[in-house]
Amino acid sequence: MKRVTLISVCAVIVGLVLAAIGFSMGGKQTLALTDEGVKIINTADKSSIDKTFDGFQNIEINSLNIESLVLKEGKTFAVKGEQVEAYGNMKAEVRDGTLKITGDRQYYKLSLFGLSISSEETRGALEITYPAGTKLGTVRITSGTAHVEVRDLTADTVDIASNVGNMRLEKVRSRSLRLLADTGNSVVVDTEANAATFRGDVGNWEIEGFKSKELTMRSRLGNIDISKSVLEGRSVIEQNTGNVTVALLQNENEMSYEINGGMGNVSVNGTSADGGTLKNTVAGSGNSLKMLSDLGDVSLRFAP
């Protein structure tokens, strides 16, 4: 017990010393986990990207250790951003019609008992633009720590996997849309997809004005809120822990549905279920919706 206490005290002392060093140097030093172990790194030095391209058909972004990643309409095909060199050195190139952006190393900032050892918080940001009316092939993003925002995008396939960080999609049109969120909140607004797959571990999902012909959605922890949307074909929404609220623009006679609740209230248009299950089969309808929450309320509303 004494040994554990001594180790804890030493850790606190080391942390305070490192913090004092960092702040005495203008808050430009931080403790980070690198490929070579734990070391003090300088966060003042930054690398930048500012490139314009004739065009690209696909976008591939792989595990950048930055704060913010934005894809949006612009005047040209361009990439602009900066990154703290200690956290990586971004590279951008167009090869065989594909814009590829990578970072050559991954450093992770450490904290002590939830307190940052440095006042330097911004690891960097990246912005990718494409002219209005551009139709892309595949957009594939693997995000390490960035908050990802995608606006006004039309592509055949959109595939975004986020480890830690929030996601926001607005006015995205695609044949295939896949969103994977390990930790972070996700917002989807005015977006259409023929087939959509949404998966999350920890975080809320807020979806408004969404339209799909096939939806598969599974979340472990967090609330799911879908509003002003049209779900055609087969849709499945499953939640382990959290409330599920769905408000559709379709009428009740346009869709078969099955709603199951574990330890929570289940309702359709405000009418609660006896036994935690509500079903309705519409003969000849090609639309079906299955909703399930193990621990949480499940609510479905149709257009009046």
N, C-alpha and C positions, 0 to 999 in steps of 0.2 A: 504494500500500500504506500509506504514511504517512497519507494522507488518511482512509482507512478506519479506521485505528487511532485517529486523532484524533477522528473522529466517534463511535466506540465509547466512548472515554474520556469524551467530553462527555455521551453518553447516560447513562453510569453516574453521573457527577457530578450531572446533572439529577435522575436518579431518587433518589439519596441525599438531595439537598436536599428534594425533594418528600416523601420518606418522613419526614425529620426534621420538616418542617412539619406533616405529618399527625399524627404521634405526639405532637408537642408540644401539639397541640390536642385531645388525648384520643383520638386514633385515629379522629376523626370526619370526616376529609377523605380523599378518594380521587381518583385520576386517572381520568377517564372519557372515552370517545369519545361525543360528542353530535352532534346534527344541525349544531351550530355549530363542530364541530371538537373537539380535545382541550382539556379544561379541568378545573380542580379543582372538585369539587362537595362539598357538605355532606351527610353521610349521617346526621346526627342527627335531622333533621326527617322525620317519618313521617305518612302519611295512613292513615286506617282506614275500614273498612266494617263495619257491623253492622246488617243489615236482615233483617226477617222478612216473608214474602210469604204471601198466601192460597193460592198454589199456582203451579205452572208445569208445562207438558207437555214442554218441550224445554230443553236447555242448550246454549249456544254461548259458548265461551271463546276469545278470540283473542290470542295472542302476549303473554302477561304476562311481564315480566322480574322474576320472583320466585324464591325458593328452593324452595317447597313448595306443591303444590296437592293437596287431598284432597277426594274426594267420598265421602260415607258416609251411613248411616241416622242420623236424629236425630228429635227430638220434633216439629219443625216444618220448613217450607220456609224455609231461612235461608241467608244468606251472611255470613261473618265473617272478617275478616283485616286485615292492615296491610301497608304497603309503604313503603320509603324513597322519599320524594317525588322525590328526584333521579333515581330509576330509573323513575318513572312515577306516574301518579295513577289508581288503579283506579276504575272506575265500574260499578255494577250496577243493572240495571233489568229489569223484566218487560214485554215488549211482544208483544202478540198471542200470549200463552201461552208465549213463549220467554224464558228467563232469559239475558240477554246481559251478559257481563262483558268489559270492554276496558280497555286502558291507553292514555293519550293521548300517551305518548312512550317512546322506547326508548334508554336510555343503557347503555353497556357498560363495565364496569370493566376497566382495563388493568393489566398486570403488567410487571415488568422482569426478564427472564431467569428467568421462572418464579416470581419473588418478588412477592407482593402489595405494593403501595405503601401500603396502609392495613390496619389491623387490623380494620376493620369488614367482616364477611363476610356478614351476613344482609341480603338485599335485601327480604325480606318473605315472608308466607305467606297462603294463602287456604283456607278450609274451606267447603264447600257441603254442606248436609244436606237430607234428604227423609224423610218418615215411612215407617216400615216398611210394606211392601205396595204402595208406589207403583210404578206402571208408566208409564215415560216413553216418549216417541216417539223423538226423535233427540237424542243426546248427542254434540256435536262439540267437540273440544278441539284447539287449535293452541298448543303450548307452546314458548316460546322457550328458557328455561333451567331450568324448574322440574322437580323430581322429582314425578312424577304418581302418585297412589295412588287407586284406585277400589275401593270395597268395597260389597257387598250392593246391587247395582244391577240392575234389570230394565228393559230398554229395547228398542225395536224395532231401532234402529241405534246402534251405538257406534263412533265414529271418532276416534282419538287419533293425532296427529302430534307427535312430540317431536324438537326440534332437538338440544339438549344436556341430558341428564338421564336418570335411571332411571325406569322405569315398573313399577308393580305393580298387577295386577288380581286381586281375590279375590271369589269368589261373584258373578260377573257373568253374567247371562242375556240373550241377545239373538238376534234373527234374523240380523242382519248385524254382524260384528265386524271392524274394520280397525285394525291397529296399525302405525304407521310410526315407526321409531327410527333417527335418524341416528347419534347417538353416545350410548351408555349401555346399561346392562344392563336386561333386561326379565324380569319374573316374572309368570306367569299360573297361578293356583291355583283349583281347583274352579269352573271356568267352562265355560259351554255356549254354542254358537252354531250356527245352521243352516249359515251360510257364514262362514268366517273367512279373513282375509288378514293375514299377518304379514310385514313387510319390515324389514330392518335393514342398516345399513352397517357400523358398528363396535360390537361389544358381544355379550355372551352372552345366550342365551335359556334360561330355566329354566321348564318347563311341567309341571304336575302336576295330575292329576285333571281333565283337559280332555276335552270331548266335542264333536264336530262332525260334520256331515253332508257337509261339503266344506271342505278346507283347502288353501290355497296359501301356502307359506312359502319365502321367499328371504332369504338372509343373505350378506354379503360376507366379513366377518371376525369370528370368534368361535365359540364352541361352542354347539351346540343339544342340549338334554337334555329329552326328553319322557318322562314316566313315569306309570304308573297311569292311562292314558288310553284313550279309545275313539274311533277314527277310522272313521267310516262314509262311504259314498259314495266319491268320488275325492279322494285326498290326494297332494300333491306337496311334497316338502321338498328344497330345493336350497341347497347351501353352497359358497362359493368356497374359503375357507380356514378350517379348523376341523373339529373332530370332531362327528359327528351320532350321538346315541344315542337310540333310541326303544324304550320298553317298554310294550306294549299289554296291556289286559285281555282282548282277544279271542284266540280260538284260531287256529292257523295255517290250519285248514281253512275259516275264514270270510273269508279275504282273499287276493286275488292281489297279488303284489308284484314289483317290479323294483328291484334295488339295484346302483348303479354307484359304484365308487371309482376315483379317479385315482391319486394317489400316497399310498395308505393301505390299511389292512386292511379287508376287508368280511366281515361275519359275520351269520348268522341263528341264534339260539339257541345261540351259541357255536361254530357250525361255520363255518369260514372258506371263502372262495371261491377257486377256481382261475381266474385271469385277471381278477379284480377285479369280477366280475358274478355276481349271484345272482338267479334268477327262479323264480317259482312261479305257475301259473295255476290258479285254482279255478273250475271250470265252474259257471255259475249264480250266482256270487257277485256282488253289486252293489258290493262293496267292493274298492278297489284303492289301492295305495300305491307311489309312486315316490320313491326316495331317491337323492341324488347329492351327492358332495363331490369337488371337484377336488383338494384337498390336505388330507387328514385321514382318520381312521378312520370307518367307517360301521357301526353295530351296530343290529340289530333283534331284539327278543325278544317272543315271544308268551306268553300265559298257559299254564302247564303243563296 
